[in-house]
């Protein structure tokens, strides 16, 4: 089920289950997972995109392996907040994925997540080759960490 509102997404999550964060690109999907306490997001892997069925099968394999209770997709809004073709593509991916899983699917504004990931890798003095290998999964971890921080803030505000 696709859930737009973060409070509704939080309410739909089963207790003590990890989240998976996805950074959808044209050629790859960056994957990050959280711990079951929803405190830390970690880069997991980069999936080379083939066709939707193959990509979804790998993602659902990770979901099962890591006992994931919810899915977050980075929503690549334009800098002015509007939604362009990349957002439409992400929403279409979510609708297709929704047919294959009962898990709640949410979105997180991913503006500048790849920029932040690139900056972190440069500061870590990662080689160009290494940066290319891990940039998408690190961007996914930035997206997922944003959600985890928001969920934690929502819990402490109540």
Secondary structure as UniProt FT lines:
FT   HELIX           6..12
FT   TURN            15..16
FT   STRAND          18..24
FT   STRAND          28..34
FT   TURN            36..37
FT   STRAND          41..48
FT   HELIX           52..65
FT   TURN            66..67
FT   STRAND          68..75
FT   TURN            79..80
FT   HELIX           85..98
FT   TURN            99..100
FT   STRAND          104..109
FT   TURN            111..112
FT   HELIX           113..123
FT   TURN            124..125
FT   HELIX           128..157
//
